[in-house]
């Protein structure tokens, strides 16, 4: 039996912008995306709602750094999907949440996505890396500093229509990689994309405070890395 692996070459950002040509992408550094993602995840952890969560990591090692957060999120909501390019042990699996392993040659290897669709609010972060530099680890201060300043082009928004479309694009991609989930994915689309009311009821203050805290922490880490480089 031959299994045909699929690799999709259109970026999620490109597909999303075709549907929303009026939306203008921005440039983000990796450190900003980390802060935004953590603030978005914390918003889920601070609420009792059971939203749909889709997170796409470029590589398994980045997912591993956040796996504990997704275990906590999965304890709140059963609608969690995590994608990553496998490096060691990341596979297609249905456990506390769905994991989806995509081909390293897929455009998702250059992307960073987090989508949250809930009854009170929706938000998404859809980004594509600007220059396809080798993805480095953080073994030394120099590499850490380089890694944190990697640049991504993308969209961060609380707009429900954009977020819902992003969710649908990603659910469709998951269906290509894991066709056995078709029924579950169709149910998620019906519940979160088609039927969810369009009202947004979110207090921006706690989110903004968390975001600033994470941005400051990222800045502090970078300063330490640069000081260490300067000392050498």
SVG drawing of the C-alpha trace seen along z (x, -y; Angstrom):
<svg xmlns="http://www.w3.org/2000/svg" viewBox="-26 -48 61 50">
<polyline fill="none" stroke="black" stroke-width="0.4" points="0.0,0.0 1.5,-3.4 0.6,-6.5 0.8,-9.7 2.0,-12.6 0.6,-15.9 2.4,-19.2 0.4,-22.5 2.3,-25.4 -0.3,-28.2 0.1,-30.0 -2.9,-30.4 -2.1,-34.2 -2.3,-34.3 -5.6,-32.5 -7.1,-34.7 -6.0,-37.9 -7.7,-36.7 -11.0,-36.6 -10.3,-39.9 -8.3,-42.1 -9.1,-45.2 -7.1,-43.8 -3.5,-45.1 -0.9,-42.8 1.7,-44.1 5.3,-43.2 5.9,-41.4 9.1,-40.2 9.0,-36.7 9.2,-38.2 6.0,-40.1 4.2,-37.0 5.2,-35.0 3.8,-37.8 0.6,-38.0 0.1,-34.2 0.7,-33.9 -1.8,-36.7 -4.4,-35.0 -3.9,-31.7 -4.2,-33.3 -7.5,-34.9 -8.8,-31.3 -7.4,-30.1 -9.0,-32.9 -12.5,-32.2 -15.0,-29.4 -16.0,-29.3 -15.2,-26.4 -13.8,-28.0 -12.3,-26.4 -8.5,-26.7 -6.2,-26.0 -2.5,-26.5 0.1,-25.9 3.8,-25.7 6.6,-25.8 8.4,-22.9 7.8,-20.3 10.5,-21.9 8.5,-25.1 5.3,-23.2 7.2,-21.3 8.0,-24.7 4.3,-25.4 2.8,-21.8 2.1,-22.4 -0.1,-25.4 -2.1,-23.3 -2.6,-20.6 -4.2,-23.2 -6.3,-24.7 -7.5,-21.1 -8.7,-20.7 -11.1,-23.7 -12.2,-23.0 -12.5,-19.8 -12.1,-21.8 -8.3,-22.0 -6.2,-21.3 -2.3,-21.6 -0.3,-21.4 3.5,-21.1 6.2,-19.7 7.5,-16.5 11.1,-16.3 11.2,-13.4 7.9,-12.1 5.2,-14.5 2.5,-12.5 -1.1,-12.5 -3.0,-11.6 -6.3,-12.0 -5.5,-12.4 -6.4,-15.3 -6.4,-17.3 -5.9,-16.6 -2.3,-16.8 -1.7,-17.1 1.8,-16.4 2.4,-18.2 5.2,-17.7 8.3,-19.8 8.0,-20.9 4.5,-22.4 4.1,-26.2 3.0,-25.8 6.7,-25.3 7.1,-29.0 3.9,-30.1 2.7,-30.9 -1.1,-30.7 -3.3,-30.9 -7.1,-31.1 -9.6,-31.4 -13.3,-31.3 -15.6,-31.5 -19.2,-32.6 -18.0,-36.0 -15.2,-36.9 -13.0,-35.7 -9.4,-36.5 -6.7,-35.3 -3.0,-35.6 -2.1,-34.5 1.5,-35.1 4.1,-34.0 7.8,-34.3 9.4,-37.0 12.7,-35.5 13.1,-31.8 16.2,-31.8 17.2,-28.5 15.1,-28.2 17.7,-28.4 17.6,-27.1 18.5,-29.2 21.7,-27.5 23.7,-30.7 22.8,-34.4 23.7,-35.3 21.3,-32.6 18.6,-33.6 18.9,-37.3 18.8,-36.3 15.8,-34.0 13.7,-36.6 14.2,-39.1 13.0,-36.8 10.4,-38.8 6.9,-37.7 4.2,-39.3 0.6,-38.8 -2.7,-39.8 -3.7,-40.0 -7.4,-40.9 -10.5,-40.5 -12.7,-40.7 -15.0,-37.7 -15.4,-37.4 -11.7,-37.3 -11.1,-34.9 -13.9,-32.6 -12.5,-32.5 -9.0,-31.7 -10.5,-28.9 -12.2,-27.5 -9.1,-27.5 -7.1,-25.8 -9.9,-23.2 -9.9,-22.4 -6.1,-21.9 -6.4,-19.6 -9.0,-17.6 -6.4,-17.1 -3.8,-15.8 -6.2,-13.8 -9.3,-12.8 -10.4,-10.5 -11.4,-13.6 -13.8,-14.8 -17.0,-14.4 -15.5,-16.1 -14.2,-19.0 -17.6,-19.4 -19.2,-19.6 -16.6,-22.3 -17.3,-24.3 -21.0,-24.1 -20.7,-25.1 -18.0,-27.7 -17.8,-29.1 -21.4,-29.0 -23.6,-29.3 -21.6,-31.5 -23.3,-34.9 -21.4,-37.9 -21.3,-39.8 -18.0,-40.5 -18.1,-41.0 -14.5,-41.1 -13.0,-43.5 -9.7,-44.6 -8.0,-45.6 -6.9,-42.2 -5.8,-41.2 -3.8,-44.4 -2.1,-44.1 -1.1,-40.5 0.2,-41.4 2.4,-44.3 3.7,-41.9 4.8,-39.4 6.3,-42.0 8.3,-43.4 9.5,-39.9 10.6,-39.3 12.4,-42.6 14.2,-41.7 15.4,-38.4 16.7,-40.1 18.6,-42.7 20.2,-39.9 21.2,-38.1 22.7,-41.3 24.6,-42.1 26.0,-38.6 27.1,-39.1 28.7,-42.5 30.6,-40.9 32.1,-38.4"/>
</svg>
